[in-house]
Amino acid sequence: MPLNTRTIAVSVAVICFFGLSFVGWVSELSPFVCWKRAMIGAVIAYIAAACAVKAINAILISAMITKQMDQQKEKESDGTKSKDSRMSIG
């Protein structure tokens, strides 16, 4: 099941925004500078998280497809073996 990209990216961006705001506030920067830096950091974090989740989704989907293909090959080979054994017995 693929992960929801937007939800995870927004959560990371919000955490990053408030984290950077807190760091700016502790550093006694002006509110505008804190907001500007926090917003830029949140946008960068959103983009990075969205790209990371998309990459993880691609890996997960690829693994699921490979697993399904392996299961189908197993079923096909099991069916072929049982047909061959019936033919050689009879």
N, C-alpha and C positions, 0 to 999 in steps of 0.2 A: 504494500500500500504506500503510495508516494506521500511525502510529507507536504504540508501546506506551506508554501513558500512565503506568502504575504504575511501570515500570522506570525511566523517565526522571525522574519525580518523586521517587522514593526516592533515586536517585543525587544529585540536586540537594540534597535534604534532608540527606543524609549529609555531603556536602561543606560545606554551610552549617553543620551542627552542629560539625564539627571546626574549621572556620575561626573560628567565634564562640568556641569553647572556647579556641582558641589565643590569640585576642585578649584574652579574659578572664584567661587565665593570665599573659600578658605584662603585663597591667595590674595584676597581683598581687591579684586578687579572690579571695574564698574559693571553695573548690571547689563549694559548693552554689549560690552566685550564678552561677558560670560555667556550671554544668549547667542551671540554670533559664533563664538567658538563651539559652543555646545550644539548648535544647529548644524554647523559644517561637519562636526564629528558624527552627529546622528545620521546625516545623509550618507556619509562615507560608510558608516557601520551598516546602514540599511542595504546599500549596494553590495557590500562585502558579504553580508549574511544571505542575501538573495542569491548571489552567485554560488556560495557554498552549498546552500540547500538544493539548488538546481543540480549541482555536480553530484551531491549525495543521491538525489532522486535518480539521476542517470545511472549511477552505479547500482542502485537497488533494483531498478527496472531491468537492467542488463542481467543481473544475477537471477532475477525471477524468470526471465526469458530462457536463460541457459538451463535453469533447473527444469522448466517445463519441457524443453527440447530433450533433455536427458531422460526424463520420465517417459516421454513418447517413444524414444528409441528403445528403452527397456521393454516397454509393452510390445512394441513391434518385434523385437528379437525374441521375447518370450512366446509370442504367438507363432513365430516361424519355427522355433524349436519344438513346440508341441505338435505342430503339423508334421514336421519331419519325423518325429518319433512315432507318430501314428502310422505314417506311411511305411516305415521300415518294419514295424511290427506286423502289419496286415499284409 
